[in-house]
Amino acid sequence: MGRPTLNSVAEAAAVSRQTVSNVINSPDVVSPETRERVLAAIEKLGYRPNTAARQMRTTRSQIIGLCIPPSGNGVSGVVLDQFLHSLTATAERFDHRIMLFTAADDEAETAAYADLIASVGVDGFVLTNTHHDDLRTRWLLERELPFVTFGRPWGAEDTHPWVDVDGAAGTRLATDHLVRQGHRKIAFVGWPEGSGSGDDRRAGWAAGLAAAGLGDGPRAAVFDGVEGGRSAAGRLLEAHEPTAFVCASDSLALGVTAELRDRGIRPGADAAVIGFDDTPTASVLGLSSVAQPIADVAAECVRQLRTTLRGEAGAEPATTLFTPHLVLRTT
Amino acid sequence: MGRPTLNSVAEAAAVSRQTVSNVINSPDVVSPETRERVLAAIEKLGYRPNTAARQMRTTRSQIIGLCIPPSGNGVSGVVLDQFLHSLTATAERFDHRIMLFTAADDEAETAAYADLIASVGVDGFVLTNTHHDDLRTRWLLERELPFVTFGRPWGAEDTHPWVDVDGAAGTRLATDHLVRQGHRKIAFVGWPEGSGSGDDRRAGWAAGLAAAGLGDGPRAAVFDGVEGGRSAAGRLLEAHEPTAFVCASDSLALGVTAELRDRGIRPGADAAVIGFDDTPTASVLGLSSVAQPIADVAAECVRQLRTTLRGEAGAEPATTLFTPHLVLRTT
């Protein structure tokens, strides 16, 4: 038997982890019977719920928590490896450690924060995949817990430290390059509106067209993946006959090149395609792509979090926006 | 200031982490002057060196250490994501956590073990990339520390628990399939001799040829990567004109298909190519490949380590060999 955790309380009370977390953080949303049962289990096991902020101020575990996203991110998954390695190596230089955990959604992730703080005494968190109405950052801010995000607080004020890559600058670089090559019909293949990074990448392409006096360009929004890129390219080719494609990801770009080839259009010769993320697959296939300085992002996340943990953060949250660069290959 | 660690001792004594570890574990290899300095720093900082085994038996941190390999594994990197996610999720079900660390080589990894045990009180370790003369497993065995490896103890007895995938069975499946398709000149593209998993994969191909009465087949050994696959395919085609290729990795297989295309040989139509690892890139490009049940491997690693930690392991180390399966696509 180890220390009692959210898991063991949940098991003892025959409820979910989320319910235990609710009893601790938002007791009103739990029925009185269930609440009783969970509180009894907490007492019986000696679980210390939500000693979070107190514990954080008095002791230092030197441990940083990171929620590892489910795999299946397609070819972009490799970017996570780079991020994890740089994060771990930088943390070690500062005598900190990275502890992994999983969570099915934002709410489960906040339950995991509470658990990690109570059971392990984690010092702070690095968050990835920020998005609009991010309840994780709200939850951490309310409790004044140290964290940093890889990703801007989309649609919200700069109320916490963040590190990000300027996606708009990346697609702008791609678009400017295509304009210089003489392309006039430059399409954008991206994701449905509403995702912070997706809208950001589309904005860079639109700004590039505007700067070149090319007005509105043709664009398609699909879910990420090779099939999405394929269908988007098909529709765009039939309606607008673009000669170049700026894509929000390498997966989309691979779909576009596949569709072009199927139609007898040679990527790199008859049409240009530029992806985003510079995955190993892009390198293998000769796909031009926008490269993010992922190792730098991870190192900066650790440095910012360390500043917070040492109580050396200024009045304004630290924010760092890295500029990506363009890797030109055969497409 | 957090707890003193190997790092802070190393810094205070102006020596490397390895030197501190040597002073603790093999003092004879360190000069008396350096030893003095390191011991003084240990005393001054209150570092608890090598309380390892003792600490492990009395307390449980519920933390499992995993050394994260440097990225740059090419298209195979994504397999690590799957492994990490499954490892973390399974550990959580048993109320354990995964802590990451980095190490440049085996010796640095053992120094990190000592540090993690002394500073964090890690319960045990999961090791990847086992190899001949693996000094990590020897180090852990000598100290009776709990661990499990993803990978067999190549060239050594089964002296510790391990989980692995039967690579030979995978290349045998690939070879048998090609034989059934009517191929008679089936080449193998693998790595230089001496790597456990590489030799294993080559053995499966050789066994498949022998079973079909095809004798010795043409083969080439190169370092992993697309360029290696390319040059191996070129040499094999010129010397032996094989019609099919079994490859030790998807990276090699991608190089083979690229070389075939450059020579006007259509993969899937004029020649068959089968990779190994079933990476997302293979899926995107329609490359046939041998798929490893990575999530199952990770989950089994946690289960075996848990058995050891609970003192429930039998007299013989637990060993689990998973069988891979063949994913046929267009090549």
Interface residues (C-beta under 8 A of the other chain):
Chain A: M1 G2 R3 T5 N7 S8 R60 S61 Q62 I63 I68 P69 P70 S71 N73 G74 V75 G77 V78 L80 D81 Q82 L84 H85 T88 A89 E92 R93 D95 H96 R97 I98 M99 L100 F101 T102 L116 S119 V120 V226 S251 L254 P280 T281 V284 L285
Chain B: M1 G2 R3 T5 N7 S8 R60 S61 Q62 I63 I68 P69 P70 S71 N73 G74 V75 G77 V78 L80 D81 Q82 L84 H85 T88 A89 E92 R93 D95 H96 R97 I98 M99 L100 F101 T102 L116 S119 V120 V226 S251 L254 P280 T281 V284 L285
